Amino acid sequence: MKRVAVLVLALAFSSTASADIQSVMGGKKLTQDTVHNTGVGWPGIFYEWWNNGSKMDWALGTGLVYGEWEGGNNDGRGDFIEVGGEFYAPLRWHLKTGNRPKTTIDTSLRFTPGILLAGATYDRFTFGIRGEIAVPISIRLHERVNLVTGATIPISIFIVEDTSDGVAIPIYARLGVEIDAAKKASPWFMFELGPNIQVFGGDSETDFGFRVWVGTSFWSILK
C-alpha cells in the first residue's frame, strides 16, 4: 500500500503537462464540456457521465450495488441488498470560490436523486428511493492535487418484499483526494464515515456506516 501511495504522489508531482483537475467528487466546477467518472469500492461499482452546464454541472449515473446501499448494515434483519442496480442523476451548483494566500477553496451544493432495484436474502425484492444532499468542498493543496472534504446525507427509503419497509438517514463526513496525474485523467479516492440512523417497522437504531471508493475521471479520449 505504501508503494502505491508513493507512486501516485510521484505521478501527481511529475512534470507531465497538466490539463487541470476535473473535480466530480469535490466542489470545483468542471471546465471540460464532458467528463466520464468511474469508481469501485463499497457498496458498489459505478459509472457517471458528467456535463458542464451554464449554471450547474449535472450527470447521469448507473452502478452495480453489492452492499447496503447507504453504506450501513442491517444486523439482525438480514441483508436487504445482495446485488442490485442503481440509477441516479447528480446535480451540482457551484456556490463559492475562496482565494487564500496559498490555496483556493471551492464549495458546491449537490443533490442526487436515485432509485435502486435489488435482490435480498430469503428471495425478497427491494426497491430503494434516494435523495442525497451534499456539500462537497475542494481545497487546492498543489496545482495538481485537491483535498476533498465536506458532508453528505444520503437519505434512503427501502420498500422490501414481505417485511417492514424502512428509512436510513446517514450523516457522513467526507475525506478524499483528486490528482491531476495525466493530461486527460484525474484519479481520486473518497472515504465517507458517520452515524447512520435507521428506522424499520417502528424500531430505530443508530450505528456507524461508511462508503469508500477509488476511481478515475477522464475526458476528451478521442481528441
PyMOL commands that set and color helices and strands:
alter all, ss='L'
color gray80, all
select helices_A, chain A and resi 2-12+121-123
alter helices_A, ss='H'
color red, helices_A
select strands_A, chain A and resi 34-42+44-52+57-65+83-88+91-99+104-120+124-142+145-160+166-170+172-179+185-200+203-218
alter strands_A, ss='S'
color yellow, strands_A
deselect
rebuild
show_as cartoon
